[in-house]
C-alpha cells in the first residue's frame, strides 16, 4: 500500500506500508528469552513476547509496517507419569511447576490480539528422563560415580513433531496467497530453508531473528536479512525487556 505524508517542512514523503507476519518457534524463543531477559511469570513472558515481536514493526520515514499476525508454534506440555531413574519413582508431570507455567503462558497468549497458536504433538513414546551430556561424559570417563549424581543432573527429554512442518506450511501459504510482504521468523535452526527459498521466489522479504544465537554462515544466502531485536550479550541486562527493569509490583 502506497500513500504520501508530509513532514514538518510540508515536504511530501512517499511511504510504503509493509504487511508483516511474524512466526515464532516457541521452544526456541522460551530458551533464548530466559537466557536474555531472565526468569519471568507466564504473564510477564507473554507480554514480553508481544513487545519483542513488535520491535520488528518499527520502520523509518519511508516505510510503515503493519502486523498481519503473530504465529506461535509449540507443543502442549506433557501430562504423562514418567519414571525417574535416579529417584526410582514415578513423576506426575501434570503436577509440576513447569506444566502449570506453560498452561498459564499459553492462556495468556490466547488472550493477545492477533496471536495464533499453532500446536504440534508430543512423541510420547520417546519421553523420559536422561542424564545431561556433561555428566554422562564425566561418568564414562570415571570422573564421576553414580552415587554422586543428583536429580538436577537429569533433564526431561520429550520429542515433538509437527512444529517445523507447520512453520514451513504457513510460510508457503503466506507466500503463495501473497497475504504479506514480509515474513519474520524467530528461530535458530535451518529446517526453514526450503520454505524460505520458496517465499523469496514469490517476492517475500524474509528476515531471520536468531536472538543472538549463532547460526550457520551458509544460512545467509537463503534469507534477506538477519536481525536480533535486543541488546547483545553481555549487554542484554540493559534491555528494557530484562527482568531487572520490571517494577517490583509486577514481580509479585
Secondary structure, 3 states (H helix, E strand, C coil): CEEEEECCCCCEEEEEEEEEEEEEEHHHHHHHHHHHHCCCCHHHHHHHHHHHHHHHHCCECCEEEEEEEEEEEEECCCCCEEEECCCCEEEEHHHCHHHHHHHHHHHHHHCCCCEEEEEEEECHHHCEEEECHHHHHHHHCCCCCHHHCCHHHEEEECCEECHHHHHHHHHHHHHHCCCCCEEEEECCCCCCHHHHHHHHHCCCEEEEECCCCCCCHHHHHHCCEECCCCCCCCHHHHCCCCHHHCCHHHHC
